Amino acid sequence: MFTVLGFSLGFLALGAVVTVVNVLTMVFTVAFTIHASLALIGVVVFSVIGLRRVLARRRGHTGHIEAAEPVQSHIPSDRAGDSH
């Protein structure tokens, strides 16, 4: 009698452990899939940004980060009034 009851409870406990492992595996699989999808989207977005910068640089256009040429302010020199 105790053997059958022990076997039944053991089998039930084993089933519960297997169920918990299956649920955890599913949760980790979903989390990994979402993480991989976001990483792939990030790779695509940053690759497109980098490609656009390279193409703009080859065409001679400058982006927002780089300045086209340093701006030289007009400062009158000391010799501006000299007649020699």
ABEGO torsion letter per residue (X at the ends): XAAAAAAAAAAAAAAAAAAAAAAAAAAAAAAAAAAAAAAAAAAAAAAAAAAAAAAAAAAGBBBAABBABBBBBBBBBAAAABAX
